């Protein structure tokens, strides 16, 4: 989706695939170079797995906050396309804390 896309004004009208793509885009923008696997679990519920260099030396809570911060606009409001993140796995690349 592009800026000005009418669906951005009505996030509840996004399909699960569009929402999955939007989550991935926001993660890539917030964490350049990350590997993000995003899957729709059921309507409004998503499973997210992110591996990013930016997570090096951070505790789990800080890593999770970075992910939630990147997608917060998709979770805001009563008509938000993301109602819940059922599973969130965050890690630095192999060999890193």
N, C-alpha and C positions, 0 to 999 in steps of 0.2 A: 504494500500500500504506500501511497505517496502523500505528502503533506497536501492538504486540501481535499483529500478523498472524503466524500460525505460519510463513509462508515466510521471515520475517526470521531465524528461528532456523536455517533450512536454506537458505542462499543458493544452493546448487547446484541447488535445485529451482525457481529462478526461470526463467521463459521468457526468450528473447532480448528480447522486447518489454518485459517487466517489468524486466529489467536495464537496458535502454535508458532507460526511464522513471525508474528509480532513480538512474542516473548523472545524468540531466538535473536531477532534483530536488535532488540533493546539490550540483551546480554552482550552481543558482539560490540555494540556501541559503548557500553559501559566497561567492558573487559576485552579490549582489542586482542585478537589472537586466541581467545578462549575456544575450547571445544564444548559445545552445548548440545545436549540431547534433550529434546522437549517432546513429551507425548501427552496426548489427551487421554485421561483415564475414564472420564464420563463427562457429560455436559458441565462445563464450568470448572472441572477438576483436572489438574495437570501434574505430571511427574517430570521433574527437572533434574538433570545431572550436568554439572559444570566442572570442567578442569581448566584452571587458569594460572599462569605465572604470577598474577597479581595476588594469589592466595598464599604465596610462600611466606612462611613464618607467622601467619595469622591463625588465631584460634577459630574453632568452628563457628562460634557465634558471629564473629566479624565477617567471615566468609558468607554466612547466610544473610547477614544484613546487607552486604554488597549486592547479592542477587535480588533480594526483596526491594531494595532501593531502585534497582534498574527496571523493575516491572510494576512499581507502585501505582502508576497511572492506570494500568490494566486491572488493578484490584480495587480501585476507588469507586465508591458510589453503589447505589442499589442495583444499577443495571450493568455492573462491571462484567466483562467477559470471563475474568478469572475469579472464581468464588473461593477456591482453595488450591493450595499446593499440597497434594497428598504425600508426595515424597520429594525430598530435596537432598541430593548428594553433591557435596562441594569438596574439591580437593585440588591440591597443587599437582603438577606433573610428577610422574613416578620418581621416587628417590627424594622428594621434598616433603617437608612436614605438612 
